[in-house]
Amino acid sequence: MTFEVELTEKADRDLRNIFLYIAFDLSAPENAERQINRLWDAILSLDELPERYRRYEDEPWHSRGMRVLPIDNFVILYIPYLEEKVVRIIAVMYGGRDIGEQLKKI
């Protein structure tokens, strides 16, 4: 069963900010491109078996079905909607951040 993968505006902004930070703040544009490609590959892989990653433990996100895909030093937070066959990417962030605090801003 193939799912459609959608990015929220926040997730799209997150990816752009990650690229800009690595490319310009860290002066590593090649690394930025490779990192974004790895993140995109992980995101697009969610079109198959999106429930294979663990559920986020804290409420209210747990009840909403949010899942966590770790990739390198980042996490991709997403919700699979099984009946609609859609995976919505909620956020992409550095894994060392306080995810709960960041989710309060959504």
N, C-alpha and C positions, 0 to 999 in steps of 0.2 A: 504494500500500500504506500503510495507516494503522497507526500504532503507538500503543500505550497509553503514557502518560507517568506515571512514578511518582517521587515524592520520597522520598529516605531521610529518616530522622529528623534527620540532620545538616543536610541541605539545607533542611528546613523550619525548623529552628532558625536557620540562617544568614539566611534571609529575614526572620524575625522580628527578629533582632538588627540587621540592616541598617535595617529600618524604625524600630526604637527609637532607634538611633544618630542617624539623620537627623532624626527627629521631635523627640527630646528633647535630645540632646547638642548638636545644631546648631540647635535651636529652629525647625525648618522642617517642620511636619507636612504641609503641602500638597506640598512637594517629596518628602517620604518616600512619600506615597501615589502620586504620579506615577512615582517611581523603581520602586517595587514593581510597579506596573502594567506598566511597560516590561519588567521582569525576567520577570513572569508571561507576558506576550505572547511573549517570546523562548522561554521554557520550553515553552509550549504549541505553538509553531510546530514543535517537534521531532517532532510526530506525523507529519510528512511529511518524507521525505528526511533522516533524522537523521545520515547519514554526510557531509553537505555541509560540515561544519566539520572543521578539521585535527585530527589525532591529537596527543595529548600526547606529547612526545618522550622523557621519562625513564621508565625501568623502576622498578617493575614495572607501572606504569600503561599504558605503551605496549602491552605484550603483552596486557593486559586489554581493549584497545580504547577506552580513555578518550579523549574528544574535548573540545575547548575551544570554547565559544561566547562570544566577547567581546560585551559590550553596555554601552555607556557606559563607565564606569570599573570595571566588574565583569567577572568571568568566571564562566561556568556550566560546571561540569565534569560530564560525563555519560558513560555507557556505553550504547551501543545493543546490544541483544540481538536480532539479526536473525531467528533461527529462532522466537523467542517473540513477536516483534513488540512488544517492550517497550523503552522508553528509561528508564533509571534515572538520576535526577539525584543525583549524589554530593555536590556542594558548590556553594555560590555564595559568591564572595568578591571583595573589592577586588582589582583587577588589579595594583596596585602592591605587593602582598605577595609574599613568597617562596613561590610556590605549592608547590614541592617540600617545603619545611619544613612547610607546612600539611598537605600530604598525608601526611606521616609520622605525624601525630596521628590519622589515620583508622583 
